[in-house]
Amino acid sequence: MSKRILKRYLPRGLYGRTTIILLLPVITLLLVVSLVFAQRLFDDVTQQMVKTVARELRLVLDEPEGSPVADALEIERRRVPEADMPATDSYDWFDISGVVVVRELRGYFPELTRVSLSDSQVVMLYFQDEAGVTELIFDRRRVSARRPYQVLVNLAFYGILMTAVSYFYMRKQLRPISRLAEAAEAFGRGRHVPYRASGALEVRAAGNAFVDMRARLERQIEQRTLMLSGVSHDLRTPLTRLRLSLAMLDEDEAAPMLRDVVEMERLLEGFLAFARGAHGAEPEPVDPIALVRQVVEDAQRTQSPVSLIEAHGAGQIALRAENIRRAVENLIGNAVRYGTRADVSVTMTDKSLRIRVEDDGPGISPENREEAVKPFARLDPARNQNRGTGVGLGLSIVLDVARAHGGTLRLGESERLGGLCADIVIAR
């Protein structure tokens, strides 16, 4: 429990945690040295100085009043009224050596009545006897070290100086890690940020490994796209010949085969859309509310039961407009295929963009939602396949588009309509 509470208040970034690792031993060392120094200076040294002065004070007290011994020892001795004697010992709360002075003087002089250190320049002692009150005054520097704070100030100054130097050096060493993280995050969002490995050997090794991995993934995506593009080009020619041949037959006889050709073309377009993926042109500032409203209006023109029920927020966000359009169209297509209506909503905040599509269909059970977003997944129990056909690429394309924008696809149950609720959530 204590670890969880402590973890909540610790910094989450690399700079913050490294700063704590740097400052913690420095501060601990300064505290230990300061405490040891204070113990030696304010206790041992003060005890030795008080012991020396105590001998002189005893000598002055043993001599009769008016003796030249007090002047020789630079100790002022005089009689004062009892009213001038303070009611209690007095010293400042921050006067560490003053506590030691009072304690040691009372140890050497049991008859000592009061000690006053209210004036930081002198020490005033009061002895009361039958003849009255005797006041002894001498320089405070005789029982306390001069400028005791100087060593502490030097420790603090050089500690801060060395910490600052270490921090700037540490920042220089951590910058390559930050650049690597930025390049990796940008690649995860489908952007290619120029990156060159630098820094320590371990960071360079990680950077070179990332560059190699990025190059392999880009080559793989390019090869996949080229392969499927070539397949589509090769298949379009025989499909076109089939269309022409079917056009020569009777309409009733050719209709079933023509539907098969149309289905093959539709499947081919689905494969190509998946092959192209979500990586294309660089993201550009787009108004997502206007984009989704246009998609809904296009769907309504095809007599699809779609409506934009909510749109909150304003502004623009860097998006690949065509990819987002394709993802929203896929969600709307699934919603109207397996349900009787689709409700679309868009919510923009300072931190995120959420595009939600809900339907009143059978939905997808929680245990099948992870499987539903996999390529070529067909969930017959969860979705009524008699209402439409597909190759199982719709949700996988949507997930690919969301991830390319640094977001995700969330599937749940619609509280309003009872069917599937699909959310595209993208961080701003």
C-alpha positions in Angstrom: 0.0 0.0 0.0 2.8 2.4 0.9 4.5 1.7 -2.4 1.3 2.6 -4.3 0.9 5.8 -2.4 4.6 6.8 -3.0 4.4 5.8 -6.7 1.4 8.2 -7.2 3.6 11.2 -6.2 6.7 10.2 -8.1 7.4 11.8 -11.5 6.4 9.7 -14.5 8.9 11.2 -17.0 12.5 10.1 -17.6 13.8 13.6 -16.8 12.0 13.8 -13.5 13.0 10.4 -12.3 16.6 10.9 -13.3 16.6 14.2 -11.5 15.5 12.5 -8.3 18.2 9.9 -8.7 20.7 12.7 -9.1 19.5 14.9 -6.3 18.7 12.3 -3.6 22.3 11.2 -2.9 23.6 14.8 -3.2 21.0 16.1 -0.7 21.6 13.1 1.6 25.3 13.7 1.5 24.9 17.4 2.3 22.6 16.7 5.2 25.0 14.1 6.7 28.0 16.4 6.3 26.1 19.3 7.8 24.9 17.3 10.8 28.4 16.0 11.4 29.9 19.4 11.0 27.2 20.9 13.3 28.0 18.2 15.9 31.7 19.0 15.8 31.5 22.8 15.6 28.4 23.6 17.7 29.0 21.1 20.3 32.7 20.0 20.7 34.3 23.2 19.7 31.9 25.3 21.8 32.5 23.1 24.8 36.2 23.7 24.5 35.8 27.5 24.2 33.4 27.6 27.1 35.8 25.6 29.3 38.5 28.1 28.6 36.3 31.1 29.4 34.9 29.4 32.5 38.4 29.4 34.1 38.7 33.1 33.5 35.2 33.8 34.8 36.0 31.8 38.0 39.2 33.9 38.4 37.2 37.1 38.1 34.5 36.0 40.5 37.2 35.0 43.1 38.8 38.4 43.0 37.2 41.3 44.9 35.2 43.9 43.0 37.3 46.5 41.4 40.3 44.1 40.8 42.2 44.8 37.6 42.0 41.1 36.7 38.6 41.6 35.0 40.0 44.4 32.8 43.0 42.3 31.9 40.8 39.4 30.9 38.5 41.8 29.0 35.5 40.9 31.1 33.2 43.6 32.4 32.0 43.2 36.0 29.5 45.4 37.6 26.6 45.5 40.1 23.1 45.9 38.7 19.7 46.2 40.3 17.7 43.0 40.6 15.1 44.5 38.3 17.6 44.6 35.4 18.1 40.8 35.6 16.0 38.9 33.0 13.3 36.7 34.3 14.6 33.6 32.4 17.5 32.6 30.3 17.2 34.2 26.8 18.6 33.2 23.4 17.3 33.0 19.9 15.6 29.8 18.7 18.0 29.4 15.9 21.0 29.9 18.0 22.4 26.3 18.1 25.6 27.2 19.8 23.7 29.3 22.4 22.1 26.2 23.7 25.5 24.6 24.3 26.9 27.8 25.9 24.0 28.0 28.4 24.2 24.3 29.2 28.0 24.3 29.7 28.1 27.5 31.8 25.5 26.2 34.2 27.6 23.0 34.5 30.6 25.0 35.5 28.8 27.6 37.7 26.0 26.1 39.8 25.4 29.5 41.4 24.7 31.1 38.0 21.2 32.7 38.1 20.6 33.8 34.5 22.2 33.7 31.1 21.3 36.3 28.4 22.3 35.9 24.8 19.7 38.3 23.4 22.5 40.4 22.1 24.4 38.3 19.6 27.6 40.3 20.2 28.0 39.7 23.9 27.3 37.1 26.7 25.7 38.4 29.9 25.9 36.4 33.0 24.0 37.2 36.3 25.1 35.9 39.7 22.8 36.7 42.7 24.0 36.6 46.3 23.3 38.4 49.5 25.1 41.5 48.4 23.0 41.8 45.2 23.3 40.9 41.5 26.6 40.8 39.8 26.7 41.0 36.0 29.6 39.7 33.9 29.8 40.7 30.2 32.3 39.4 27.6 32.5 39.0 23.9 30.4 36.3 22.4 33.2 35.3 20.0 35.1 33.9 23.0 32.5 31.0 23.4 31.2 30.6 19.8 33.0 30.0 16.5 33.1 32.9 14.1 30.8 32.7 11.1 29.7 29.1 11.8 27.4 29.3 8.8 30.2 29.8 6.3 31.0 26.1 5.9 27.3 25.4 5.5 26.9 28.1 2.9 29.9 26.7 1.0 28.5 23.2 1.1 25.1 24.4 -0.2 26.7 26.6 -2.9 29.0 24.0 -4.3 26.3 21.3 -3.9 23.9 23.3 -6.0 26.7 24.2 -8.5 27.7 20.6 -9.0 24.0 19.5 -9.2 23.4 22.1 -12.0 26.5 20.9 -13.9 25.4 17.3 -13.5 21.8 18.1 -14.6 23.0 19.8 -17.8 25.2 16.8 -18.6 22.5 14.4 -17.7 20.1 16.3 -20.0 22.5 16.1 -22.8 22.8 12.3 -22.3 19.0 11.9 -22.1 18.2 13.9 -25.3 19.0 11.0 -27.7 16.6 8.8 -25.7 13.9 11.5 -26.0 14.6 11.8 -29.8 14.4 8.0 -30.1 11.0 8.0 -28.3 9.7 10.8 -30.5 10.7 9.0 -33.7 9.2 5.7 -32.5 5.9 7.4 -31.5 5.8 9.2 -34.8 6.3 6.0 -36.7 3.5 4.4 -34.7 1.3 7.2 -35.9 2.3 6.6 -39.5 4.7 9.6 -39.8 8.4 9.2 -40.9 10.5 11.5 -38.7 14.2 11.8 -39.7 16.3 10.1 -37.0 20.0 9.5 -36.6 21.4 7.4 -33.7 23.5 9.3 -31.3 24.5 9.4 -27.6 26.0 6.6 -25.5 26.8 3.2 -27.0 23.7 1.5 -25.6 21.5 4.3 -26.9 23.1 4.2 -30.3 22.5 0.4 -30.4 18.9 0.9 -29.6 18.6 3.7 -32.2 20.2 1.7 -34.9 17.9 -1.3 -34.1 14.9 1.0 -34.4 16.1 2.4 -37.8 16.6 -1.1 -39.1 13.2 -2.2 -37.8 11.5 0.8 -39.3 13.1 0.1 -42.7 12.1 -3.5 -42.6 8.5 -2.7 -41.8 8.3 0.0 -44.5 9.7 -2.5 -47.0 7.2 -5.1 -45.9 4.3 -2.7 -46.2 5.5 -1.5 -49.6 5.9 -5.1 -50.9 2.5 -6.1 -49.6 0.9 -3.1 -51.4 2.8 -3.8 -54.6 1.9 -7.5 -54.5 -1.8 -7.0 -54.0 -1.9 -4.1 -56.5 -0.3 -6.4 -59.1 -2.8 -9.1 -58.2 -5.7 -6.7 -58.6 -4.4 -5.5 -61.9 -4.1 -9.0 -63.2 -7.6 -9.9 -61.9 -9.3 -6.9 -63.4 -8.6 -8.0 -66.9 -10.3 -11.4 -66.7 -13.2 -9.9 -64.7 -13.7 -7.3 -67.5 -13.8 -10.1 -70.1 -16.3 -12.0 -68.0 -18.5 -8.9 -67.8 -18.3 -8.5 -71.6 -19.1 -12.2 -72.1 -22.1 -12.0 -69.7 -23.4 -9.0 -71.6 -23.8 -11.2 -74.6 -26.0 -13.7 -72.8 -29.7 -13.4 -71.9 -30.4 -11.3 -68.8 -32.0 -14.0 -66.8 -29.2 -16.5 -67.5 -26.4 -14.0 -66.9 -27.9 -12.4 -63.7 -26.5 -15.0 -61.2 -23.1 -15.0 -62.8 -23.1 -11.2 -63.0 -23.8 -11.1 -59.2 -20.8 -13.4 -58.7 -18.6 -11.0 -60.8 -19.8 -8.0 -58.8 -19.1 -9.9 -55.5 -15.6 -10.7 -56.7 -14.9 -7.1 -57.6 -16.2 -6.0 -54.1 -14.0 -8.6 -52.4 -11.1 -7.4 -54.5 -11.7 -3.8 -53.5 -11.7 -4.9 -49.9 -8.4 -6.6 -50.2 -6.9 -3.6 -51.8 -8.2 -1.3 -49.1 -6.7 -3.5 -46.5 -3.4 -3.7 -48.4 -3.1 0.1 -48.7 -3.6 0.3 -45.0 -3.6 3.6 -43.1 -0.2 4.8 -44.3 -0.2 7.3 -47.1 0.1 11.0 -47.3 1.2 13.0 -44.3 -1.5 14.2 -41.9 -3.0 17.6 -42.6 -5.1 19.9 -40.4 -8.8 18.7 -40.8 -12.0 19.7 -39.1 -13.2 16.2 -38.0 -16.8 17.3 -37.3 -17.2 18.7 -40.9 -15.5 15.5 -42.2 -17.9 13.2 -40.3 -20.9 15.3 -41.2 -20.0 15.0 -44.9 -19.7 11.2 -44.6 -23.1 11.0 -43.0 -24.6 13.2 -45.7 -23.1 11.0 -48.4 -24.6 7.9 -46.7 -28.0 9.6 -46.4 -28.0 10.2 -50.1 -27.8 6.5 -50.7 -30.9 6.1 -48.5 -28.9 4.7 -45.6 -30.6 5.2 -42.2 -27.8 7.2 -40.7 -27.9 10.4 -38.6 -25.4 12.6 -36.9 -26.9 13.0 -33.4 -24.2 14.8 -31.6 -21.2 17.0 -32.4 -19.2 18.7 -29.6 -16.1 20.8 -29.8 -14.4 22.9 -32.5 -11.1 23.2 -34.2 -8.8 21.2 -36.4 -6.6 18.2 -35.9 -3.9 16.6 -38.0 -5.5 13.6 -39.8 -5.4 11.6 -43.0 -8.8 12.7 -44.2 -9.3 9.9 -46.7 -8.3 7.2 -44.2 -10.6 8.6 -41.5 -13.4 8.8 -44.1 -12.9 5.1 -45.1 -12.9 4.1 -41.4 -16.1 5.9 -40.6 -17.8 4.6 -43.8 -16.8 1.0 -42.7 -18.4 1.5 -39.3 -21.5 3.0 -40.8 -21.7 0.2 -43.4 -21.4 -2.4 -40.7 -24.1 -0.6 -38.6 -26.7 -0.4 -41.3 -25.9 -3.9 -42.6 -26.5 -5.6 -39.2 -29.0 -3.2 -37.8 -31.9 -0.9 -38.9 -30.2 2.4 -38.1 -26.9 4.0 -37.3 -26.3 7.0 -35.0 -23.0 8.9 -35.3 -21.5 11.3 -32.8 -18.3 13.3 -32.6 -16.7 14.7 -29.5 -13.6 16.9 -29.5 -11.8 17.9 -26.3 -8.4 19.4 -25.6 -6.9 16.0 -25.2 -8.7 13.6 -27.6 -11.1 13.1 -30.5 -13.8 10.5 -30.3 -16.0 9.3 -33.3 -18.8 7.0 -32.2 -21.0 4.9 -34.4 -23.9 3.0 -32.7 -26.5 0.6 -34.1 -29.5 -1.5 -32.9 -28.2 -4.8 -34.3 -27.2 -7.9 -32.4 -23.8 -6.5 -31.4 -20.7 -8.4 -30.6 -20.3 -10.3 -27.3 -17.3 -9.2 -25.1 -15.5 -12.5 -25.5 -15.5 -12.1 -29.4 -14.5 -8.4 -29.6 -10.8 -9.1 -29.7 -11.4 -11.6 -32.5 -13.7 -9.3 -34.4 -10.9 -6.8 -35.2 -8.5 -9.4 -36.7 -8.2 -9.5 -40.5 -10.6 -11.9 -42.2 -12.4 -12.7 -39.0 -16.1 -13.8 -39.5 -18.2 -13.9 -36.4 -21.3 -15.8 -37.6 -22.9 -16.2 -34.1 -22.4 -12.5 -33.3 -23.4 -11.0 -36.6 -26.3 -12.0 -38.8 -24.5 -13.0 -42.0 -27.8 -13.3 -43.9 -28.1 -9.5 -43.7 -24.9 -9.0 -45.6 -21.6 -10.5 -46.7 -18.0 -9.5 -46.2 -14.5 -10.8 -45.9 -13.9 -9.7 -42.3 -11.7 -6.7 -43.1 -14.0 -3.8 -42.1 -13.1 -3.5 -38.4 -9.4 -4.4 -39.0 -9.1 -1.5 -41.4 -10.7 0.8 -38.9 -8.3 -0.4 -36.2 -5.4 0.1 -38.6 -6.5 3.6 -39.3 -7.0 4.5 -35.6 -3.6 3.1 -34.7 -1.9 5.0 -37.5 -3.2 8.2 -35.9 -2.0 7.2 -32.5 -5.4 6.1 -31.3 -7.4 2.9 -30.9 -10.8 1.3 -31.7 -13.0 0.4 -28.8 -16.0 -1.9 -29.1 -18.8 -2.0 -26.6 -22.5 -2.2 -26.2 -24.7 0.8 -27.1 -26.7 2.1 -24.1 -29.0 4.0 -26.4 -29.7 1.4 -29.1 -28.7 -1.9 -27.5 -26.4 -2.9 -30.4 -22.8 -2.4 -31.1 -21.0 0.8 -30.0 -17.7 1.4 -31.9 -15.5 4.3 -30.8 -12.5 5.7 -32.7 -10.4 7.5 -30.1 -7.4 9.6 -31.2 -5.2 11.6 -28.8 -4.6 15.2 -29.8 
